[in-house]
Amino acid sequence: MGSTYELMTEAGGLVAELMAAEGELSEELAQGLEGWAAETGDKLGALRAVYRRLEAEVSTWKHEEQLAQGMRKRAQDAQGRVKGLAVQLLLAREELGEPTSIKGVAHLRKTVSGHYPEELVAWPEGLLIAQDPKPDRRGALERMKSGELTADGFELVERCSVIFK
């Protein structure tokens, strides 16, 4: 096996190919990855190197996503403040008896919404909606693990994964 630097550089090339393939591990890419891992003399170490590079990719894109979400939030907040100023301007026009519709620019729209009590006892009986039952998956899992639930369709499924160190 080459140096750690060479291993990580080669892993970077494989990661670039995987990313170009939109994360799909085609048969050709899988064979290339398998062949490269075999050439290193330490298949698991080589696969770990690729996994670590992909982990760094995920972290980088997650960070970029958070930055983009922050920028979007700031733009939306500013958009809301500008819209609020426009509403105030149109309401002031309304108070002065001026039109609240400016052709090709904006118009004032008023909507009505309700304010409702939080407590269910305050609602009239005809306005309460009965909801459909939902399955309690967590409870079912606990009962299956304890052996209490053995009905048809309920089973424990074991999945395997690897933890790289």
N, C-alpha and C positions, 0 to 999 in steps of 0.2 A: 504494500500500500504506500502511496506517496505521502507527502507531508499533509498536515491538517489544512494548510493554505490551499494546496492543490485539490484536495478533497472538497473543500468548501467552494472553490472556484468551479470545479466540474459540476458540483451539485447545483450551483447557481445557473449554469447552462441548462441543466435538466429542468430546473424550476422555470426558466424562461420558456422552454418548449412546452411545459405543462400549462403555463399561463396563456401562451399563444393558442393552445388547443382548448381554451376556455375551461380548464380544470378537468377535462375528460381524459381519462387514461386509456387511450386507444391501444389496440393490440401491438401496434408498431412501437408506441412509446413505452408500453409495459415491457416489451422485449428489450428495448434499448436500456431501460432502467435496470432490468434484471442482468443484462450483459455487463453493464458498467459496474454494478454492485459486485458481480462475480470477479471482475478484473481487479478490483481493489484488494481482494483477499479477505475482506471483512464485510460480508454482505449486510449484516445487521448494522454495523457502524456506518456503512455507506448510506443505507436507507435512513438511518438516524440523521445523517448530515443533510439529506434532501428534506426530511421532515422539519428540521430546525430552520432551514432556509425558507420553507413554506410558512412556518410559524412566524418568522420575521416579516414575511409578506403580509400575512393576516394582520399582524400588529400594526404595520405601517399603514395599511388601508383602513384599519379601524380608526387610527389616529386621524387620517385624512377625512374620514367620514364624520368624525366628531367636529373637526374644524369646519367642514362644510355645513353641518347642522347648526353650528354656532353662527356662521355667517348668514344662513337662511333665517335663523331666529331674529338676528339683529335687523335684517331687511324687513321681515314681517312686522316687527315692533315699530320700526320707523314708518312703514306703510300705514299701520294703524293710527299712529299719531298724526300723520298728514291727513288721513281720512277724517279724523276727529276735528282737525282744524277746519276742513272743508264743511263739515256738518255745522260747526259753530258759525261759520260765515253765512251759510244758507239760512240758518235759524235767525241770525241777526237781520238778514234781508227780509225774512218773513215778518219779524217784529216791526220793521219799518214800512211794511206794506208793499215791498218790492217783490217781483216774481222770484220763485225759488227754483225755476227751471231755466237754465241758460243753454240755449240750443247749441248742440255740438260740444258742450263742455261737461255739464253735470245737472242733476236735478235732485231735489230733496224727496226722499221716500220715507214714509212713516209706516211702521208695522206695529201690530199689537201682539203681545205674547202674554202668557199667564204666569202668575206667581202662585205656587202651590204649597200647602202645609207639608212638613216633613213627616209628621206622625200619621200612621195609617188609620188610627181611630178617628181622626178628624175628617176623613173622606167618607162620602155617602157610599152605601153598600153597592149600588149599581155602577160605581166608577172604579171598583177594585177588580183587577184582572188576575185570574188564577193562572199560574204558570205550570207548564208541563214538567213532569219529574225529569231529573238529570241523573245519569249514572255516577256513582261514587267510586271512581277508579282507585283512589288511594285506599279506601276502606276494603275494596275487593282484593287489592294486592296484599294488604295486611292479613286478611282472612285466608287467602290462598297460601301465603307463607306459613301461617300457623296450622294449616291443614283443615280448617273449618269449612272452606269452600271448595267443593270438588264437582260442581255441576258441569254439564256439557257446555263447551265453548270457553270455559275458564281454565287457563293453564299458565304455568310459569314458563317464560321463554328466556333462555340464557344467551347472552351475547358476549362475544369476546372482543377485546381491544388490546392494544399494546401501549405501554407507558414508557416513553423514552426518558432516560436519565441523563 
